[in-house]
């Protein structure tokens, strides 16, 4: 999800950059667009880390369920 947003924002930034002819346009890139790109990139990293943790939690839960089934014979 964030990869798509980052790609679209990068494309928009580059298109805008190609049309910049003055310091005002350059300041929009520096002060607005580039910080937005950095935030989106941070969200991408956070999302990947979240997915890794969620996967690890799912694995531990699955192992706990298997142990529980062995210990109690499936009768709870």
C-alpha beads as a LAMMPS data file, in Angstrom:
LAMMPS data file: protein, C-alpha beads

76 atoms
75 bonds

1 atom types
1 bond types

-500.0 500.0 xlo xhi
-500.0 500.0 ylo yhi
-500.0 500.0 zlo zhi

Masses

1 110.0

Atoms # bond

1 1 1 0.000 0.000 0.000
2 1 1 2.648 2.530 1.023
3 1 1 4.846 1.422 -1.867
4 1 1 2.139 2.510 -4.305
5 1 1 1.677 5.834 -2.537
6 1 1 5.432 6.396 -2.468
7 1 1 5.701 5.617 -6.179
8 1 1 2.878 7.974 -7.067
9 1 1 4.284 10.744 -4.881
10 1 1 7.756 10.268 -6.357
11 1 1 6.333 10.541 -9.855
12 1 1 4.372 13.684 -8.958
13 1 1 7.434 15.213 -7.328
14 1 1 9.600 14.509 -10.363
15 1 1 6.958 15.902 -12.709
16 1 1 6.711 19.033 -10.586
17 1 1 10.517 19.284 -10.364
18 1 1 10.705 19.200 -14.166
19 1 1 8.518 22.293 -14.398
20 1 1 10.174 24.366 -11.672
21 1 1 11.646 27.602 -12.982
22 1 1 12.053 29.741 -9.863
23 1 1 13.048 29.681 -6.202
24 1 1 9.416 29.496 -5.065
25 1 1 8.914 26.225 -6.935
26 1 1 12.231 24.936 -5.624
27 1 1 11.159 25.779 -2.068
28 1 1 7.935 23.800 -2.544
29 1 1 10.033 20.788 -3.464
30 1 1 12.418 21.261 -0.541
31 1 1 9.937 22.330 2.127
32 1 1 6.824 20.355 1.153
33 1 1 7.282 17.520 -1.314
34 1 1 10.556 16.037 -0.064
35 1 1 9.392 15.956 3.596
36 1 1 6.189 14.233 2.463
37 1 1 8.267 11.641 0.605
38 1 1 10.359 11.093 3.730
39 1 1 7.214 10.586 5.836
40 1 1 5.778 8.102 3.358
41 1 1 9.093 6.237 3.372
42 1 1 8.937 6.112 7.183
43 1 1 5.427 4.680 6.954
44 1 1 6.695 2.049 4.511
45 1 1 9.417 1.007 6.952
46 1 1 6.979 0.960 9.868
47 1 1 4.511 -1.123 7.854
48 1 1 7.177 -3.680 6.938
49 1 1 8.277 -3.957 10.569
50 1 1 4.638 -4.347 11.648
51 1 1 4.121 -7.144 9.119
52 1 1 7.233 -8.962 10.374
53 1 1 6.046 -8.731 13.975
54 1 1 2.528 -9.853 13.064
55 1 1 3.950 -12.853 11.188
56 1 1 6.134 -13.797 14.170
57 1 1 3.189 -13.469 16.553
58 1 1 1.064 -15.678 14.305
59 1 1 3.802 -18.317 14.295
60 1 1 4.095 -18.284 18.093
61 1 1 0.315 -18.541 18.465
62 1 1 0.213 -21.458 16.051
63 1 1 2.957 -23.223 18.035
64 1 1 1.086 -22.559 21.287
65 1 1 -2.101 -24.022 19.816
66 1 1 -0.227 -27.130 18.686
67 1 1 1.276 -27.575 22.160
68 1 1 -2.137 -27.068 23.739
69 1 1 -3.689 -29.715 21.491
70 1 1 -0.930 -32.194 22.375
71 1 1 -1.144 -31.462 26.101
72 1 1 -4.913 -31.594 26.417
73 1 1 -5.785 -33.903 23.555
74 1 1 -7.949 -31.285 21.926
75 1 1 -10.473 -31.230 24.795
76 1 1 -10.800 -27.841 26.404

Bonds

1 1 1 2
2 1 2 3
3 1 3 4
4 1 4 5
5 1 5 6
6 1 6 7
7 1 7 8
8 1 8 9
9 1 9 10
10 1 10 11
11 1 11 12
12 1 12 13
13 1 13 14
14 1 14 15
15 1 15 16
16 1 16 17
17 1 17 18
18 1 18 19
19 1 19 20
20 1 20 21
21 1 21 22
22 1 22 23
23 1 23 24
24 1 24 25
25 1 25 26
26 1 26 27
27 1 27 28
28 1 28 29
29 1 29 30
30 1 30 31
31 1 31 32
32 1 32 33
33 1 33 34
34 1 34 35
35 1 35 36
36 1 36 37
37 1 37 38
38 1 38 39
39 1 39 40
40 1 40 41
41 1 41 42
42 1 42 43
43 1 43 44
44 1 44 45
45 1 45 46
46 1 46 47
47 1 47 48
48 1 48 49
49 1 49 50
50 1 50 51
51 1 51 52
52 1 52 53
53 1 53 54
54 1 54 55
55 1 55 56
56 1 56 57
57 1 57 58
58 1 58 59
59 1 59 60
60 1 60 61
61 1 61 62
62 1 62 63
63 1 63 64
64 1 64 65
65 1 65 66
66 1 66 67
67 1 67 68
68 1 68 69
69 1 69 70
70 1 70 71
71 1 71 72
72 1 72 73
73 1 73 74
74 1 74 75
75 1 75 76
